Amino acid sequence: NEVEYMSYVIALGTAVPEFQYSQEEIADSLIQKMQLEGTREARKMKALYKLTRIKNRYSVLPDYRDNGHSPLLFSGETQEVPDVTQRMEVYREKVLPLALSAVQNCLATLAGATSARESITHIISVSCTGMSAPGLEIALAEKLGLRNDIVRFAVNFIGCYAAFHAMKIAHAVTQADPKARVLIVCVELCTLHFQSKTDPDNMLANSLFGDGAAAIMVAGEQAAKDHSAKKLRMKGFQVETLHAGKGDMTWDISQSGFLMRLSSYIPQLVEGGMRPLFDRLLENIQVDRSLIRYWGIHPGGKKILEACEKVLDIERESLESSYEVLAEYGNMSSPTILFVLEHLWNEVFDWRQDQLILLAGFGPGLTLESAILEIA
C-alpha cells in the first residue's frame, strides 16, 4: 500500500508598503487627478468608497497625497495615462523589496531563521500585477541566498485565488517528498493599475484594491517534525469553475495598463456556486460540517462576504477576520486570503484544540477555490 504523507503550514508572514492612505484620501486624490471636482461622478465616487467598508489601503506609490515625494505614475498636473512600460518599470523596482519583507516576517516566526531559510527546497512566486523574465522567483532565490538548484515555480496572472493554486502545488510537492519545505510568496501591486475612467468597472476596481505581500512555508511530514510550534495540516482542496460568469470578472493587458472588469453580478454568482463547492469539499475529504470551527473567506468586497454568510448559514462574527482585513487593507488580490489566515492564526485560533478551518477565494473564470486546514 502507498503511504500518504501529510503537509503542513508551519509559518506565515505579511507585509505592506510604506504609504498608507485612508479611503477618503484616495477618493479625493482620484477626483482631483481626474478633474472631477463638483461633478456628479465625484459624488458617486465618494458614496461608492464609503459603501466599501474599507478604512485604509496601502500603496508603493506616493502619488495619492502631498507627502514630500514626487509622484511615480499619477501626477495631479496632467491626465496623461501611464502606459504598460511605465507601470512595469515601477513594478520591477518595488515588487522585490515588498516580497522580501513578507518572507523575512514569515521566517522570523520559525526558530532559527537562517537554518529555516537554508532548508527551503522549493519556492513558488505568485503575482498577477506584473511579470518579467527572469522572474520574481529567481530574484527571491538570489536575494535569499538559496542554493542554485532550488526548484522554482511561478504562478502568474490568475488573480485573487492564486494563493490556493500555489498551496495545491506545495501540497502535492510535500506529499511526494516528506522532507520538502516549500516557500510561497504572493505579492501584488494593484495600485499601479489605476485607470482614469469613470465607467462602473474602473470606479469599482479603483475603490477596492491595494498593495500587499504574504509568504507561507509549507513543510512535508518529516520536515514538519522538526517544527514543534504552531502548524496547520492541509486536509483537502476543491475548485469549481462557473463558466457562466467568465465575462463578469476579467483581467486583461492593454497599452494603457492592466484592465479589470468587475460585474455587479459577481456576489450572486458566488452565492449560487458557493454551496455546491462547500458540499463537494466536505464530501471529498469526508468531513462533517459541524466540525468546522473557523472560516476565512477572501474579502473581494462587502457584498461577497455577505453572500457567503447567507449561503453557508454562518454568523457575521464567523467572518470577522475577513471583514477586518477588508477594512484595514482592502482587496490585495492573491495575498489577501493569507492576511485573513494570519489574522486567524494570531488573533482567533485556539491552538490547544484540533479544529478545522475553511478557506475560500474567488477570481476570474469565474473560479471558486476552497481548502480545509486543521490545527495540528
TALINNOR-V568695 format. One record per residue. OMEGA is omega in degrees with one decimal (NA if undefined). Layout:
((OMEGA) (OMEGA))
This chain:
((178.1) (177.3) (177.2) (-179.1) (177.6) (173.7) (-170.7) (165.4) (-175.5) (179.6) (172.2) (178.7) (-178.8) (176.6) (175.2) (179.2) (-174.5) (-172.8) (176.7) (179.8) (170.5) (178.5) (179.8) (178.3) (-178.3) (179.5) (-179.1) (-179.6) (-178.2) (176.7) (178.7) (-176.8) (-179.5) (177.3) (-176.8) (-175.6) (176.3) (-176.7) (176.0) (179.5) (179.1) (179.1) (177.7) (-179.0) (179.7) (179.1) (179.6) (-177.9) (179.5) (-178.1) (-175.3) (-173.8) (174.4) (177.4) (-174.6) (167.7) (-178.2) (179.7) (171.0) (-176.9) (172.8) (-165.2) (-169.2) (178.2) (173.0) (-173.4) (177.6) (178.6) (175.0) (177.2) (177.8) (-176.9) (-168.1) (178.1) (176.6) (-175.2) (-176.5) (176.0) (179.1) (-175.9) (176.4) (178.3) (-176.7) (-178.7) (179.5) (-178.9) (-179.0) (173.8) (177.3) (177.9) (-177.8) (-179.8) (-168.9) (-169.1) (-175.5) (178.4) (179.8) (177.6) (179.9) (177.7) (178.4) (179.2) (179.9) (177.8) (176.2) (-177.2) (-178.9) (179.4) (179.7) (174.6) (-180.0) (-175.2) (-179.0) (179.1) (177.7) (177.7) (-178.3) (-178.3) (-179.7) (-179.6) (-177.9) (174.8) (179.6) (173.7) (-177.8) (175.8) (175.5) (-176.8) (175.9) (178.2) (175.7) (174.0) (1.2) (-171.8) (-177.5) (-178.4) (177.3) (179.0) (178.3) (179.7) (179.6) (-176.8) (179.9) (-179.3) (178.5) (-175.4) (-171.6) (-178.5) (179.0) (179.6) (-173.8) (173.6) (174.2) (176.4) (-172.0) (163.3) (174.6) (166.6) (-166.5) (-177.5) (-170.9) (178.6) (177.0) (178.7) (179.4) (179.1) (177.9) (175.2) (-179.8) (178.2) (179.3) (-179.9) (-175.1) (171.8) (179.3) (-178.6) (-175.7) (177.7) (-174.4) (171.0) (-173.4) (176.2) (175.8) (178.8) (176.9) (179.4) (-178.8) (174.8) (-173.5) (-173.1) (174.0) (-169.9) (172.4) (176.7) (-176.7) (178.2) (-175.4) (174.8) (-174.0) (-178.6) (-178.0) (176.5) (-179.0) (-179.8) (180.0) (-177.1) (-170.0) (-161.1) (176.4) (-177.3) (177.0) (179.5) (177.4) (178.0) (173.3) (175.1) (176.6) (-175.8) (172.5) (-172.5) (-179.3) (178.9) (-177.9) (179.1) (178.2) (-175.0) (-173.9) (-176.9) (-175.3) (173.9) (179.9) (176.9) (175.2) (-176.2) (-179.3) (-177.9) (175.2) (178.1) (173.5) (176.7) (180.0) (-174.3) (178.1) (-178.7) (-174.5) (178.2) (-174.5) (174.8) (-177.5) (-176.9) (-172.3) (177.2) (175.9) (178.7) (-176.5) (179.4) (177.8) (-173.3) (179.8) (168.1) (179.1) (-180.0) (175.2) (-178.5) (-175.2) (179.2) (177.2) (176.8) (178.4) (179.4) (-179.4) (-175.8) (-173.0) (-175.9) (175.9) (177.1) (-178.7) (-177.8) (-179.9) (177.4) (-179.8) (179.2) (-176.6) (-178.9) (173.8) (179.5) (176.4) (-177.7) (-175.9) (-178.6) (179.9) (-177.0) (-172.6) (-176.6) (175.7) (-178.4) (176.4) (-177.2) (177.7) (178.6) (-177.8) (-177.0) (177.3) (178.2) (179.1) (177.3) (179.3) (175.7) (-175.8) (-172.0) (178.7) (178.3) (177.4) (-179.6) (178.5) (-178.3) (179.5) (179.7) (-177.7) (-179.9) (178.4) (178.7) (-179.9) (178.8) (177.9) (-177.5) (-171.9) (-173.6) (-170.4) (178.0) (-179.3) (-176.4) (-165.4) (-179.6) (-166.8) (-179.0) (177.8) (169.9) (177.5) (179.6) (178.6) (178.3) (175.9) (-177.5) (-173.7) (-169.1) (-166.2) (-172.1) (165.9) (-172.9) (179.9) (-175.8) (177.3) (-177.1) (179.9) (178.7) (172.2) (173.1) (177.2) (179.2) (-173.0) (178.1) (-177.3) (177.3) (-14.8) (-173.2) (173.2) (179.8) (177.7) (178.6) (171.4) (173.9) (-178.2) (173.7) (-172.3) (NA))
